[in-house]
Amino acid sequence: MVRIRPFAALRPREELAARVASVPYDVVDRAEARRLAADNPLSFLHVVRPDIDLPDEAKPDSEAAYAQARVALEQMVSDGALVREDTPRLYLYRQEVQLLGKRVSQVGVVACCHIDDYLNDTIKKHEKTRKDKEDDRTRHVLSLRANTGPVFLAYRPERAVDALIARDSSQAPLYDFEAEDGVRHTVWAARDAEAYRAAFEGVATAYVADGHHRSASAARAGAELRKQNRSHTGDEEYNWYLCVLFASTQLNVLPYHRVVRDLGSMTATQFLERLCEVACVEPHGEPSSEPNGEPSGQAGGAGADSPGSFAMYLEGRWYRVALPKDSVDAQHPINSLDYVLLYDRILAPLLGIGDIRTDRRIDFVGGIHGAAGLAARVDSGAWKVAFAMRSLSVEQLMRVADAGEIMPPKSTWFEPKLRSGLLIHTF
């Protein structure tokens, strides 16, 4: 059973919500964060990316950065931009956006989840985390005594929860605004937190969709505060961390495409010849870019929806690449994934790509950029070949987590992203 708990949120005044809410800390670099926060002292980027207010030589994970984050948060409270709720509450958070030609919407329950549920795999993971990123966010949480950005969780649909969401999202919202990127954000206060808590008793498991480092950091920060508290009971606020829980059927998963800088010592003709030894390679049209539906890795054709099928862009032409069906274990949660098959059959043996976390010859392009953006990378001359991948389904992700396996790096891109600063959990 997934435990949820209401919290007394620190949140923006209604008329300031659009100015305060920011993109997550980890989707922008320092320069981009500075540009987004320019001339806006209320942007929550000053809290989640405090390095933008420090000299260039200051490191993002320095003590000066965490001190600056505290200053920024305290300033927003003292100026009255952020106000404290009188009582603990749950909230609903809806996002709407035009995504690759389709209007999409998702509504989640904003609540606190227990770090023990994360540690005992009631809340399951599908990615490895990096220690340096964990260290940074753990120090950020401990310095502010706050979860400043929510973790994005998915769960299999539960009718009782659906009914409550439908009821409460029909009332007047606390916030309703469209951000500069075209995403509309709407927040409601839930009427009956206890009803939601009881409804979530029917949810056996939740899955981290986006926010593995935030989850791990919340758990580490909670563990540290437990050590410091000789009277620890397990019910203290630091045992809980900020999440938004979405029914899996609502989510929009885009792929992470691959681009490779060179073909090693091969010419394009030689590479195609070697590729034809392991796969069926046919000229094809530009792949589609539909989220959650039509394969984004190719434009159709025989075997288009089978594992081990990709689109490839090389020297100004698109190709469909299909591995032999009988060579793929379609029932295996990991070995059937296109990302694994591409790496095991093509990237590593033919192109000599090593660890894709560190090999500088490979890069990743979020599916939101579409096939045209992928081709532009190759046409620029900076990259030699691109592989357009199909979106994984949320069900595939959950199968991997249920099997205790780990997804390949850079294999899911959830869109739209949750804003930081709309609802803050402090302890």
N, C-alpha and C positions, 0 to 999 in steps of 0.2 A: 504493500500500500504506500502510495506517495503522500507524505505529510505536507500540508501547506499551512501557513500561518499569516494572519493579517499583521500589518506593521503601521506605525505612526510615521507616515512619509514626510520627508522634507521635500517640498516641491515648489515650482515657480508660481508666482501670482498669475492668474489666468491671462491677463493682458501681456505678460512677458514670456509666456511659454515658448512661442516661436523663436524668440531671440535667445533664450537659454538653451533649449534642446540642441544637442550636437550629434554629429556622427560618432560612432565608437572610436576609441583611441587607436585601435589597431588597423583601421582601414585607410589611414592617411599618414604620410610621412611628416616630418617636422615642417618642411616648407609649405606643404599643402595645408596643414593645420593652421599655420600662421596666416595664410591667405584667407582661410575661412573665418578666422576669428578677428581679422583686421577690422578696426573701427567698431568692434562689438565687445565691450568689456564684460557683457553678461554671458557670452558664449561659454558653455560648459567645457569647451576645449581648454580653457584656462585651468580647469581642475583636472581633467583626465590626461591632458598633454601639457603639463606645466612647463616643460622645456621650451615652449614657444615664447615664454616671457623671460628667458635667461639668455645670456650671451651664447654665441655659436659654439664656443669651446666648452661650455658646460655639458656634461653628459646627462642624457635623459634619466639614467638610473642613479644619479648622484643624490646625496642628502639634501643639497640645495634645491633639487627638483621637487622632492617630497615636501620640503618646507614651503616651497612656493605654492604647491597644491593646497596645503592647509590654509595659507594666506588667502588664496583665491576663494576657497569655499567659505571661510569665515567672513570675508568681505561681502559675499553675496547674501549671507544671512544677516549681517549687521545693517546692510543697505535695504533690507526688506524685499530683495528680489526673490529669495527663497523663504517660504513660511512652513511652519510645522503643523501637521494635523493634530487636532486635539485628542483623537482616539485612533487606535489601530483599525485599519481598513484593508480590504482587498479592492482591486481595480480591474477594469477591462481595458485593453489596449488594442485598437484597430489600426491597421495600415492599409492604404489603398494606393495603387500606382498603375500606370500604363507600363506594362512590362513586355517588351518585344512584340508590340502590336496587340496585346491582350490586357484588358483591365482585370487586375487581380486584387483580392482582399483577404486579409487574415485577421482574426480576432483571438487574442490570448488573455489568460488570467494572470494578472500581476500579483505575485505573492512571495513570501519567503519560504524556502525549502530548507530542510535540515542537513547539515554537513554530514551527519552519520548516514543519511540515505545516499549521499554521494559516495562515501567511503565503503559502504557495504553493497554497492551496485544495485540498489533500488533505483538509483539514477545512473544509467549506464553510459559508458564512453565509447567512442570509436576512433579516437585519435591519440597519438602520442603527444606529450607536451615537451617544450624545451625548458630546461632548468633556468636559463637566464631570463626568459619571459615570465616564468612562475615567480622567480625571485623579485622581479620588478613589481608585479601586481600585488604580491604579498606585502611588500614594504609599503606600497601605495595604500592598501586596505588598512594596514596597521597604523600608518601615519595619520590617516583621516578618520579612523574608526568608522568607516562607511563603505558600503558597496555602491559605487558611483555609476556602474553600468550593469544592466541585467544580463543574466545568462538565458540563452534561447533554448528552451526545452520542448520536446515533442512527446506526445503520448497518443496511444490508440484511442479513437473516439469513444466517449462515454455519454450516453443519452442524457443522463441526469445533469451533467455539466453543460451540455449543449442547450438544454432547456433554460437553465439559469442565465446563460450568456444571452440567449435570445430575448429573455425578459428584461434584463438590465441594460442591454444596449439600445433599448427603445426609449430610454429616458433622456433628459437633457445632459449633455456631456460637461465634464470639467474643462476639457481642452478640445479644440477642433481647429486645426490650421494646416496649411500646405507649406512644406519646407521648400527651400530653394531648388532641390533636386526633383521636385514634382510629386513627392510622396505626401499623401494626406495622413495626418496623425490625429486620432480621436481617442480620448480617455474618458471613461466613466468610473464613478465609484460604485462598487457592488453594494446591493442593499442588505444582504444577509450573509456575512462571512461564514457563519456556522453552517449554512446550507451548502456552501461550496466545499467546506472542509469535509462534510459528510458525503457529498457527491464524489469527491476524489478518493474516498475509500474504495470505490469501484475501479480505480486506476492502479494496476499492480506495479507498473514500471513507467518511468520517464526516461528520455534519451537526450543527451546533450547534442543538440543540432549545431549550435554555434556558441562558443564561449568556453572551450575546454580549459584555457589558461585562467579565465576568471573563476571557473569552478574550483580548480585545483588551488588557486590562491586563496579563495574564501575558506577552503578546508584547512589549509596550512595556517592561515591567520587565526581561525577558530581554535586549532590545536595549540598554538602558541599562547593564546589568552587563557585556555584551560589550565595550562601549566602555571600561569601566573596567579590563578585564582584558587586558593586553598579550599574555598567553600563552593567550588564548582558543583552544579547539580545537573547540567545538561539542558536546562531550560533557559539559560541566559541568552540575551539577544545575539551575542557573537556566535552562537551555534547555528544561526539561521542566515541565509544569504539570498540576495535578490534574484528572482527568476520571472520569466514570462513563459507560461505553459500554453502551447498551441496543440489542438488536435492535428494529427499528422496529415489528414486529408486536406487541410487548408494550405499546406506549405508549398512553396515554389522553390524547387531546387534547380539551379543552373549548373552546367558543367564547368570544369576548369580545362581549357584546351592546352595543348602542348606545342611549343615552338622550339626548334633545335637550330643552333647557330651554324653548324656546318655538317657535311656528310663524311667527315673524316678524310680519308685519302681518295674517296670514290667520286666519280663524276655522277651527275644526275642519272645518266643512262645506266651506269654500273649499279647504282643504288636500286633503280627500278628492277634490274635483272635479278639482283639478290632478293629483293622483296617478293618477286614473283615465285621464288623457290619455296616460300613459306606461306603465301597467301594468294588469293585471287585478287588481281588488281585491274580495275576497269576505269576508263575515263568516265566522269560523271559531272552532273551539274552542281551548282553551289548548294551546300547543305542548308536545311532549314534551321531556324533558331527558336523554335517553340519551347517555352518552359513546360515541363511536366506533361509530356504528351508525345507528339511526333518526335522521332529520334533526331537529336540535334547533330549527330555525327554523320549523317548522310541524307540524301534526298529520296530514299526509298529503294525499291528493287528487291530481287530475290535475296532472302536471308538478311534483310536490312535490320530486322529487329532481333536478330540472334546475337548472343554474346560474341565478342571478337570481331566487331564490324565498326570501322571508323571511316571518316573522310580525311583525305590528305591533300594538301596544297603544295605543289612543287613546280617551280619555274612557270608560274602563271596559269597552271591548270589544276582543276580539282579531279581527284580520283576516289573511287570507293575501294577500300581495302577490307577484305573479308577472310578471316582465318577459317580453315576447314572445320565444319561443325563437329565432326567426330573427334576432333582433337581438344574439344573444350568440355569440361565437366560443368554443365549448366546448372547443376544442383548445388555446387559448392559455393558457400556464401562469399568467399574471397577469390578463389581461382576462376570464378565466372565473371569477375568484374573486368570491364573493358580496360580500365587503367592498369590492372595487373597484367592482363594479356598483352597490351601494347608494350609495356616495359619488358616483360619476360621474352617476348617473341621478336620485337623489333628494336626498341630503344637500346637495350643492353647488348644483344648479340650482333646486331647489324651496325648500329651507330656508335657503340662504345660508350653509352651514357652510364655513369657510375651512380652513386647515391644521389637521387634527385633532390635531396634536401640541400646538397652542397655543390653539386656539379654546375659550374657556371655556363656550360654549353647548352643548358636547357632552361626555359622560362615558362611561365604559366599565364594564361590570358583568361580572365573571368568571362563566363558565358554571356554576360550582359552586353559585351561588346559585339557579339554576333560574328557570323562568318566573314563579313566584309572587313571587320577590324582585324581578324586573324590574317586574312590575305594581305592586308596593308603592311603588316609586320614583315612578311616575306618579300613583298614587292619593294620595300624600302632598301633591301639589300643587306640589312643587319642580321637577318635570319634566313636560313636556307630552306627549311621545310616545316610545315605546320600540320598538326593532327587535330581535327575537330572531333571532340568527344560527345557522346550522348549523355543526357542528364541521367543520373542515378535516381531511383525512386526513394522516397522516405522509407518504404517497406524494405528495400535492399539495405539501407543504412541500419535499420533496426535488426534485420537478420544478422548482420555482421556483429553488432553489439551483443545480441542474444547469444551468439556463438563464442563470445569472449575474444573476438578477433579485433584487429586494428585496420582501419581503412588506409589505403595508400595516401601519402601526402597530397594535398591540393586536389581533392576529388569531389568536393561539394562546395557550392557557392549559394548560400541562402539569400534571397532577395525578396522584399526589402530588408534592410538592416534596422535593428532596434536602436532608437535614439537614446542617448545618455542625458541625464539631467532632468527628465520629466518626473521621475519618482525615485527618490534616494532613500536607501535604508541605512540608518545610523545605529551605532551601539556604543 
